[in-house]
Protein backbone atom coordinates (compact mmCIF):
# COMPACT_ATOMS: atom_id res chain seq x y z
CA UNK A 1 0.00 0.00 0.00
CA UNK A 2 2.80 2.43 0.88
CA UNK A 3 4.56 1.57 -2.37
CA UNK A 4 1.37 2.36 -4.26
CA UNK A 5 1.16 5.75 -2.46
CA UNK A 6 4.77 6.48 -3.40
CA UNK A 7 4.10 5.76 -7.05
CA UNK A 8 0.85 7.73 -6.90
CA UNK A 9 2.69 10.74 -5.41
CA UNK A 10 5.38 10.66 -8.14
CA UNK A 11 2.79 10.30 -10.90
CA UNK A 12 0.61 13.05 -9.44
CA UNK A 13 3.56 15.43 -9.12
CA UNK A 14 4.76 14.82 -12.68
CA UNK A 15 1.26 15.19 -14.15
CA UNK A 16 1.04 18.71 -12.71
CA UNK A 17 3.57 19.98 -15.27
CA UNK A 18 1.54 19.33 -18.49
CA UNK A 19 -1.71 20.37 -16.78
CA UNK A 20 -0.08 23.61 -15.62
CA UNK A 21 1.13 24.39 -19.15
CA UNK A 22 -2.27 23.55 -20.67
CA UNK A 23 -4.02 25.63 -18.04
CA UNK A 24 -1.88 28.69 -18.68
CA UNK A 25 -2.78 28.45 -22.37
CA UNK A 26 -6.50 27.76 -21.78
CA UNK A 27 -7.66 27.81 -18.14
CA UNK A 28 -11.02 26.20 -19.01
CA UNK A 29 -9.20 22.95 -19.87
CA UNK A 30 -7.36 22.53 -16.58
CA UNK A 31 -9.62 23.94 -13.86
CA UNK A 32 -13.30 23.21 -13.12
CA UNK A 33 -13.99 26.64 -11.62
CA UNK A 34 -16.59 28.96 -13.17
CA UNK A 35 -15.35 31.26 -14.54
CA UNK A 36 -11.84 29.74 -14.94
CA UNK A 37 -8.75 31.89 -14.58
CA UNK A 38 -4.98 31.50 -14.63
CA UNK A 39 -4.86 32.26 -10.91
CA UNK A 40 -6.82 29.06 -10.32
CA UNK A 41 -4.31 27.19 -12.50
CA UNK A 42 -1.35 28.55 -10.50
CA UNK A 43 -2.96 27.79 -7.13
CA UNK A 44 -3.98 24.28 -8.17
CA UNK A 45 -0.95 23.01 -10.16
CA UNK A 46 1.86 25.15 -8.72
CA UNK A 47 0.90 25.01 -5.05
CA UNK A 48 -2.09 22.82 -4.11
CA UNK A 49 -1.56 19.49 -5.88
CA UNK A 50 2.27 19.51 -5.62
CA UNK A 51 1.94 20.06 -1.84
CA UNK A 52 -0.57 17.17 -1.65
CA UNK A 53 1.83 14.92 -3.60
CA UNK A 54 4.67 15.90 -1.26
CA UNK A 55 2.62 14.95 1.81
CA UNK A 56 1.69 11.60 0.27
CA UNK A 57 5.34 10.93 -0.56
CA UNK A 58 6.46 11.75 2.99
CA UNK A 59 3.75 9.49 4.43
CA UNK A 60 4.73 6.57 2.20
CA UNK A 61 8.41 6.68 3.29
CA UNK A 62 7.49 4.82 6.49
CA UNK A 63 7.56 1.62 4.48
CA UNK A 64 10.84 2.34 2.70
CA UNK A 65 11.46 3.32 -0.88
CA UNK A 66 9.54 1.20 -3.39
CA UNK A 67 7.08 2.98 -5.70
CA UNK A 68 4.87 0.63 -7.74
CA UNK A 69 4.01 0.92 -11.42
CA UNK A 70 0.27 0.87 -10.67
CA UNK A 71 0.67 3.88 -8.37
CA UNK A 72 2.60 5.75 -11.09
CA UNK A 73 -0.13 5.10 -13.66
CA UNK A 74 -2.98 6.03 -11.32
CA UNK A 75 -1.15 9.21 -10.29
CA UNK A 76 -0.60 10.22 -13.91
CA UNK A 77 -4.28 9.85 -14.86
CA UNK A 78 -5.78 11.06 -11.54
CA UNK A 79 -6.07 14.72 -12.54
CA UNK A 80 -7.57 13.82 -15.93
CA UNK A 81 -10.32 11.92 -14.11
CA UNK A 82 -10.78 14.35 -11.22
CA UNK A 83 -11.20 17.57 -13.24
CA UNK A 84 -14.29 16.43 -15.26
CA UNK A 85 -15.85 14.88 -12.14
CA UNK A 86 -15.31 18.06 -10.10
CA UNK A 87 -16.62 20.18 -12.97
CA UNK A 88 -19.80 18.08 -13.15
CA UNK A 89 -20.18 18.28 -9.36
CA UNK A 90 -19.78 22.06 -9.37
CA UNK A 91 -22.32 22.42 -12.16
CA UNK A 92 -24.77 20.24 -10.25
CA UNK A 93 -24.32 22.45 -7.18
CA UNK A 94 -24.82 25.56 -9.33
CA UNK A 95 -28.06 24.17 -10.81
CA UNK A 96 -29.24 23.24 -7.34
CA UNK A 97 -28.54 26.72 -6.01
CA UNK A 98 -30.21 28.26 -9.06
CA UNK A 99 -33.34 26.16 -8.57
CA UNK A 100 -33.48 27.15 -4.91
CA UNK A 101 -32.94 30.80 -5.81
CA UNK A 102 -35.72 30.65 -8.41
CA UNK A 103 -38.12 29.05 -5.95
CA UNK A 104 -37.37 31.75 -3.41
CA UNK A 105 -37.66 34.42 -6.10
CA UNK A 106 -41.02 33.06 -7.29
CA UNK A 107 -42.24 33.05 -3.70
CA UNK A 108 -41.12 36.66 -3.22
CA UNK A 109 -42.70 37.73 -6.51
CA UNK A 110 -45.95 36.00 -5.60
CA UNK A 111 -45.94 37.72 -2.21
CA UNK A 112 -45.18 41.14 -3.75
CA UNK A 113 -47.92 40.74 -6.34
CA UNK A 114 -50.37 39.56 -3.69
CA UNK A 115 -49.56 42.63 -1.61
CA UNK A 116 -49.82 44.88 -4.66
CA UNK A 117 -53.12 43.25 -5.58
CA UNK A 118 -54.42 43.78 -2.05
CA UNK A 119 -53.38 47.44 -2.13
CA UNK A 120 -54.87 47.97 -5.57
CA UNK A 121 -58.14 46.29 -4.72
CA UNK A 122 -60.70 48.79 -3.48
CA UNK A 123 -63.33 48.09 -0.90
CA UNK A 124 -66.42 46.60 -2.43
CA UNK A 125 -64.76 45.48 -5.67
CA UNK A 126 -66.37 42.32 -7.03
CA UNK A 127 -63.95 39.56 -8.02
CA UNK A 128 -64.54 37.76 -11.30
CA UNK A 129 -63.89 34.04 -11.48
CA UNK A 130 -62.69 33.45 -15.07
CA UNK A 131 -63.67 29.77 -14.95
CA UNK A 132 -67.14 30.46 -13.53
CA UNK A 133 -68.66 33.68 -14.94
CA UNK A 134 -71.81 35.05 -13.28
CA UNK A 135 -75.03 33.35 -14.42
CA UNK A 136 -76.45 36.60 -15.79
CA UNK A 137 -73.20 37.56 -17.54
CA UNK A 138 -73.62 39.38 -20.83
CA UNK A 139 -71.05 39.40 -23.63
CA UNK A 140 -69.03 42.18 -21.98
CA UNK A 141 -68.67 40.29 -18.69
CA UNK A 142 -67.79 37.06 -20.48
CA UNK A 143 -65.03 38.84 -22.40
CA UNK A 144 -63.79 40.38 -19.15
CA UNK A 145 -63.53 36.86 -17.70
CA UNK A 146 -61.58 35.73 -20.75
CA UNK A 147 -59.09 38.59 -20.65
CA UNK A 148 -58.61 38.21 -16.90
CA UNK A 149 -57.70 34.58 -17.43
CA UNK A 150 -55.12 35.64 -20.02
CA UNK A 151 -53.58 38.14 -17.61
CA UNK A 152 -53.43 35.53 -14.86
CA UNK A 153 -51.84 33.10 -17.30
CA UNK A 154 -49.16 35.72 -17.99
CA UNK A 155 -48.53 35.85 -14.20
CA UNK A 156 -49.81 39.41 -13.90
CA UNK A 157 -52.41 39.20 -11.17
CA UNK A 158 -51.66 42.84 -10.39
CA UNK A 159 -53.06 43.80 -13.80
CA UNK A 160 -56.01 41.41 -13.50
CA UNK A 161 -57.21 43.47 -10.53
CA UNK A 162 -58.09 46.27 -12.94
CA UNK A 163 -60.44 43.90 -14.78
CA UNK A 164 -62.30 43.32 -11.51
CA UNK A 165 -62.53 47.06 -10.95
CA UNK A 166 -63.95 47.67 -14.42
CA UNK A 167 -66.44 44.82 -13.96
CA UNK A 168 -67.54 46.29 -10.61
CA UNK A 169 -68.10 49.73 -12.16
CA UNK A 170 -69.96 48.26 -15.10
CA UNK A 171 -72.26 46.03 -13.03
CA UNK A 172 -72.84 48.81 -10.50
CA UNK A 173 -73.67 51.25 -13.28
CA UNK A 174 -76.23 48.86 -14.77
CA UNK A 175 -77.74 48.27 -11.32
CA UNK A 176 -78.13 52.02 -10.69
CA UNK A 177 -79.55 52.47 -14.16
CA UNK A 178 -82.05 49.67 -13.58
CA UNK A 179 -83.14 51.28 -10.32
CA UNK A 180 -83.85 54.58 -12.07
CA UNK A 181 -85.39 53.44 -15.35
CA UNK A 182 -87.38 50.56 -16.68
CA UNK A 183 -85.33 48.21 -18.91
CA UNK A 184 -87.84 48.76 -21.68
CA UNK A 185 -87.29 52.52 -21.75
CA UNK A 186 -85.20 54.07 -24.50
CA UNK A 187 -83.06 55.94 -21.96
CA UNK A 188 -82.11 52.70 -20.22
CA UNK A 189 -81.27 50.94 -23.48
CA UNK A 190 -79.20 53.85 -24.75
CA UNK A 191 -77.28 54.26 -21.48
CA UNK A 192 -76.64 50.51 -21.16
CA UNK A 193 -75.41 50.42 -24.75
CA UNK A 194 -73.01 53.31 -24.13
CA UNK A 195 -71.64 51.67 -20.98
CA UNK A 196 -71.10 48.44 -22.86
CA UNK A 197 -69.37 50.34 -25.67
CA UNK A 198 -67.06 52.04 -23.19
CA UNK A 199 -66.19 48.65 -21.65
CA UNK A 200 -65.53 47.10 -25.05
CA UNK A 201 -63.01 49.84 -25.72
CA UNK A 202 -61.32 48.94 -22.44
CA UNK A 203 -61.44 45.26 -23.42
CA UNK A 204 -59.30 45.99 -26.47
CA UNK A 205 -56.79 47.65 -24.16
CA UNK A 206 -56.84 44.68 -21.79
CA UNK A 207 -56.21 42.31 -24.70
CA UNK A 208 -53.18 44.38 -25.70
CA UNK A 209 -51.95 44.32 -22.11
CA UNK A 210 -52.34 40.53 -21.92
CA UNK A 211 -50.42 40.05 -25.17
CA UNK A 212 -47.56 42.29 -24.04
CA UNK A 213 -47.41 40.70 -20.59
CA UNK A 214 -47.35 37.19 -22.08
CA UNK A 215 -44.54 38.16 -24.47
CA UNK A 216 -42.14 38.81 -21.56
CA UNK A 217 -43.56 36.36 -19.01
CA UNK A 218 -40.62 33.98 -19.50
CA UNK A 219 -37.92 36.63 -19.00
CA UNK A 220 -36.33 36.36 -15.54
CA UNK A 221 -35.15 39.90 -14.85
CA UNK A 222 -33.36 38.99 -11.59
CA UNK A 223 -31.44 36.20 -13.32
CA UNK A 224 -30.37 38.49 -16.18
CA UNK A 225 -29.27 41.25 -13.77
CA UNK A 226 -27.41 38.66 -11.67
CA UNK A 227 -25.49 37.35 -14.68
CA UNK A 228 -24.59 40.84 -15.83
CA UNK A 229 -23.44 41.72 -12.31
CA UNK A 230 -21.39 38.55 -11.79
CA UNK A 231 -20.06 37.88 -15.29
CA UNK A 232 -20.53 41.18 -17.11
CA UNK A 233 -16.81 41.68 -17.76
CA UNK A 234 -16.15 38.11 -18.90
CA UNK A 235 -19.23 37.58 -21.08
CA UNK A 236 -18.82 37.76 -24.87
CA UNK A 237 -19.99 41.05 -26.34
CA UNK A 238 -22.91 39.47 -28.21
CA UNK A 239 -24.23 37.64 -25.15
CA UNK A 240 -23.90 40.74 -22.97
CA UNK A 241 -25.78 42.82 -25.55
CA UNK A 242 -28.50 40.15 -25.73
CA UNK A 243 -28.93 40.19 -21.92
CA UNK A 244 -29.03 43.98 -21.85
CA UNK A 245 -31.63 43.95 -24.62
CA UNK A 246 -33.83 41.64 -22.52
CA UNK A 247 -33.79 44.15 -19.67
CA UNK A 248 -34.58 46.93 -22.12
CA UNK A 249 -37.55 44.95 -23.45
CA UNK A 250 -38.83 44.49 -19.91
CA UNK A 251 -38.54 48.22 -19.21
CA UNK A 252 -40.29 49.14 -22.45
CA UNK A 253 -43.06 46.62 -21.80
CA UNK A 254 -43.65 47.88 -18.26
CA UNK A 255 -43.86 51.47 -19.51
CA UNK A 256 -46.35 50.42 -22.17
CA UNK A 257 -48.43 48.48 -19.62
CA UNK A 258 -48.53 51.53 -17.36
CA UNK A 259 -49.74 53.69 -20.24
CA UNK A 260 -52.44 51.18 -21.14
CA UNK A 261 -53.45 50.89 -17.50
CA UNK A 262 -53.82 54.66 -17.35
CA UNK A 263 -56.16 54.53 -20.34
CA UNK A 264 -58.32 51.98 -18.53
CA UNK A 265 -58.39 54.21 -15.45
CA UNK A 266 -59.93 56.92 -17.65
CA UNK A 267 -62.62 54.42 -18.70
CA UNK A 268 -63.34 53.53 -15.06
CA UNK A 269 -63.61 57.23 -14.20
CA UNK A 270 -66.04 57.79 -17.08
CA UNK A 271 -68.24 54.95 -15.80
CA UNK A 272 -68.11 56.43 -12.30
CA UNK A 273 -69.15 59.83 -13.62
CA UNK A 274 -72.03 58.38 -15.60
CA UNK A 275 -73.18 56.23 -12.66
CA UNK A 276 -73.11 59.17 -10.24
CA UNK A 277 -75.00 61.35 -12.72
CA UNK A 278 -77.66 58.69 -13.19
CA UNK A 279 -77.91 58.07 -9.42
CA UNK A 280 -78.66 61.77 -8.83
CA UNK A 281 -81.62 61.68 -11.19
CA UNK A 282 -84.99 61.61 -9.47
CA UNK A 283 -87.30 60.03 -11.99
CA UNK A 284 -90.40 61.39 -10.23
CA UNK A 285 -89.46 64.97 -11.12
CA UNK A 286 -90.48 66.51 -14.44
CA UNK A 287 -86.93 67.34 -15.49
CA UNK A 288 -85.54 63.84 -14.94
CA UNK A 289 -85.36 63.12 -18.66
CA UNK A 290 -83.28 66.27 -19.21
CA UNK A 291 -80.79 65.25 -16.50
CA UNK A 292 -80.55 61.74 -17.91
CA UNK A 293 -79.91 63.16 -21.37
CA UNK A 294 -77.04 65.25 -20.04
CA UNK A 295 -75.43 62.19 -18.42
CA UNK A 296 -75.74 60.26 -21.65
CA UNK A 297 -74.25 63.14 -23.63
CA UNK A 298 -71.25 63.21 -21.29
CA UNK A 299 -70.77 59.48 -21.72
CA UNK A 300 -71.19 59.78 -25.49
CA UNK A 301 -68.52 62.48 -25.62
CA UNK A 302 -66.15 60.21 -23.75
CA UNK A 303 -66.84 57.35 -26.18
CA UNK A 304 -66.25 59.61 -29.17
CA UNK A 305 -63.06 60.99 -27.65
CA UNK A 306 -61.76 57.50 -26.87
CA UNK A 307 -62.50 56.43 -30.43
CA UNK A 308 -60.53 59.32 -31.86
CA UNK A 309 -57.69 58.57 -29.48
CA UNK A 310 -57.56 54.95 -30.58
CA UNK A 311 -57.54 55.89 -34.26
CA UNK A 312 -54.77 58.43 -33.82
CA UNK A 313 -52.33 55.85 -32.42
ZAMARGU-4260 file (C-alpha; in steps of 0.2 Angstrom, whole numbers, plus 5000, padded with zeros to 4 digits):
<rodrens>
0) 5000/5000/5000 | 5014/5012/5004 | 5023/5008/4988 | 5007/5012/4979 | 5006/5029/4988
5) 5024/5032/4983 | 5021/5029/4965 | 5004/5039/4965 | 5013/5054/4973 | 5027/5053/4959
10) 5014/5051/4945 | 5003/5065/4953 | 5018/5077/4954 | 5024/5074/4937 | 5006/5076/4929
15) 5005/5094/4936 | 5018/5100/4924 | 5008/5097/4908 | 4991/5102/4916 | 5000/5118/4922
20) 5006/5122/4904 | 4989/5118/4897 | 4980/5128/4910 | 4991/5143/4907 | 4986/5142/4888
25) 4968/5139/4891 | 4962/5139/4909 | 4945/5131/4905 | 4954/5115/4901 | 4963/5113/4917
30) 4952/5120/4931 | 4934/5116/4934 | 4930/5133/4942 | 4917/5145/4934 | 4923/5156/4927
35) 4941/5149/4925 | 4956/5159/4927 | 4975/5157/4927 | 4976/5161/4945 | 4966/5145/4948
40) 4978/5136/4938 | 4993/5143/4948 | 4985/5139/4964 | 4980/5121/4959 | 4995/5115/4949
45) 5009/5126/4956 | 5004/5125/4975 | 4990/5114/4979 | 4992/5097/4971 | 5011/5098/4972
50) 5010/5100/4991 | 4997/5086/4992 | 5009/5075/4982 | 5023/5079/4994 | 5013/5075/5009
55) 5008/5058/5001 | 5027/5055/4997 | 5032/5059/5015 | 5019/5047/5022 | 5024/5033/5011
60) 5042/5033/5016 | 5037/5024/5032 | 5038/5008/5022 | 5054/5012/5014 | 5057/5017/4996
65) 5048/5006/4983 | 5035/5015/4971 | 5024/5003/4961 | 5020/5005/4943 | 5001/5004/4947
70) 5003/5019/4958 | 5013/5029/4945 | 4999/5025/4932 | 4985/5030/4943 | 4994/5046/4949
75) 4997/5051/4930 | 4979/5049/4926 | 4971/5055/4942 | 4970/5074/4937 | 4962/5069/4920
80) 4948/5060/4929 | 4946/5072/4944 | 4944/5088/4934 | 4929/5082/4924 | 4921/5074/4939
85) 4923/5090/4949 | 4917/5101/4935 | 4901/5090/4934 | 4899/5091/4953 | 4901/5110/4953
90) 4888/5112/4939 | 4876/5101/4949 | 4878/5112/4964 | 4876/5128/4953 | 4860/5121/4946
95) 4854/5116/4963 | 4857/5134/4970 | 4849/5141/4955 | 4833/5131/4957 | 4833/5136/4975
100) 4835/5154/4971 | 4821/5153/4958 | 4809/5145/4970 | 4813/5159/4983 | 4812/5172/4970
105) 4795/5165/4964 | 4789/5165/4981 | 4794/5183/4984 | 4787/5189/4967 | 4770/5180/4972
110) 4770/5189/4989 | 4774/5206/4981 | 4760/5204/4968 | 4748/5198/4982 | 4752/5213/4992
115) 4751/5224/4977 | 4734/5216/4972 | 4728/5219/4990 | 4733/5237/4989 | 4726/5240/4972
120) 4709/5231/4976 | 4697/5244/4983 | 4683/5240/4996 | 4668/5233/4988 | 4676/5227/4972
125) 4668/5212/4965 | 4680/5198/4960 | 4677/5189/4943 | 4681/5170/4943 | 4687/5167/4925
130) 4682/5149/4925 | 4664/5152/4932 | 4657/5168/4925 | 4641/5175/4934 | 4625/5167/4928
135) 4618/5183/4921 | 4634/5188/4912 | 4632/5197/4896 | 4645/5197/4882 | 4655/5211/4890
140) 4657/5201/4907 | 4661/5185/4898 | 4675/5194/4888 | 4681/5202/4904 | 4682/5184/4912
145) 4692/5179/4896 | 4705/5193/4897 | 4707/5191/4916 | 4712/5173/4913 | 4724/5178/4900
150) 4732/5191/4912 | 4733/5178/4926 | 4741/5166/4913 | 4754/5179/4910 | 4757/5179/4929
155) 4751/5197/4930 | 4738/5196/4944 | 4742/5214/4948 | 4735/5219/4931 | 4720/5207/4933
160) 4714/5217/4947 | 4710/5231/4935 | 4698/5220/4926 | 4688/5217/4942 | 4687/5235/4945
165) 4680/5238/4928 | 4668/5224/4930 | 4662/5231/4947 | 4660/5249/4939 | 4650/5241/4924
170) 4639/5230/4935 | 4636/5244/4948 | 4632/5256/4934 | 4619/5244/4926 | 4611/5241/4943
175) 4609/5260/4947 | 4602/5262/4929 | 4590/5248/4932 | 4584/5256/4948 | 4581/5273/4940
180) 4573/5267/4923 | 4563/5253/4917 | 4573/5241/4905 | 4561/5244/4892 | 4564/5263/4891
185) 4574/5270/4878 | 4585/5280/4890 | 4589/5264/4899 | 4594/5255/4883 | 4604/5269/4876
190) 4614/5271/4893 | 4617/5253/4894 | 4623/5252/4876 | 4635/5267/4879 | 4642/5258/4895
195) 4645/5242/4886 | 4653/5252/4872 | 4665/5260/4884 | 4669/5243/4892 | 4672/5235/4875
200) 4685/5249/4871 | 4693/5245/4888 | 4693/5226/4883 | 4704/5230/4868 | 4716/5238/4879
205) 4716/5223/4891 | 4719/5212/4877 | 4734/5222/4871 | 4740/5222/4889 | 4738/5203/4890
210) 4748/5200/4874 | 4762/5211/4880 | 4763/5203/4897 | 4763/5186/4890 | 4777/5191/4878
215) 4789/5194/4892 | 4782/5182/4905 | 4797/5170/4903 | 4810/5183/4905 | 4818/5182/4922
220) 4824/5199/4926 | 4833/5195/4942 | 4843/5181/4933 | 4848/5192/4919 | 4854/5206/4931
225) 4863/5193/4942 | 4873/5187/4927 | 4877/5204/4921 | 4883/5209/4938 | 4893/5193/4941
230) 4900/5189/4924 | 4897/5206/4914 | 4916/5208/4911 | 4919/5191/4906 | 4904/5188/4895
235) 4906/5189/4876 | 4900/5205/4868 | 4885/5197/4859 | 4879/5188/4874 | 4881/5204/4885
240) 4871/5214/4872 | 4858/5201/4871 | 4855/5201/4890 | 4855/5220/4891 | 4842/5220/4877
245) 4831/5208/4887 | 4831/5221/4902 | 4827/5235/4889 | 4812/5225/4883 | 4806/5222/4900
250) 4807/5241/4904 | 4799/5246/4888 | 4785/5233/4891 | 4782/5239/4909 | 4781/5257/4902
255) 4768/5252/4889 | 4758/5242/4902 | 4757/5258/4913 | 4751/5268/4899 | 4738/5256/4894
260) 4733/5254/4913 | 4731/5273/4913 | 4719/5273/4898 | 4708/5260/4907 | 4708/5271/4923
265) 4700/5285/4912 | 4687/5272/4906 | 4683/5268/4925 | 4682/5286/4929 | 4670/5289/4915
270) 4659/5275/4921 | 4659/5282/4939 | 4654/5299/4932 | 4640/5292/4922 | 4634/5281/4937
275) 4634/5296/4949 | 4625/5307/4936 | 4612/5293/4934 | 4610/5290/4953 | 4607/5309/4956
280) 4592/5308/4944 | 4575/5308/4953 | 4564/5300/4940 | 4548/5307/4949 | 4553/5325/4944
285) 4548/5333/4928 | 4565/5337/4923 | 4572/5319/4925 | 4573/5316/4907 | 4584/5331/4904
290) 4596/5326/4918 | 4597/5309/4910 | 4600/5316/4893 | 4615/5326/4900 | 4623/5311/4908
295) 4621/5301/4892 | 4629/5316/4882 | 4644/5316/4894 | 4646/5297/4891 | 4644/5299/4873
300) 4657/5312/4872 | 4669/5301/4881 | 4666/5287/4869 | 4669/5298/4854 | 4685/5305/4862
305) 4691/5288/4866 | 4687/5282/4848 | 4697/5297/4841 | 4712/5293/4853 | 4712/5275/4847
310) 4712/5279/4829 | 4726/5292/4831 | 4738/5279/4838
</rodrens>
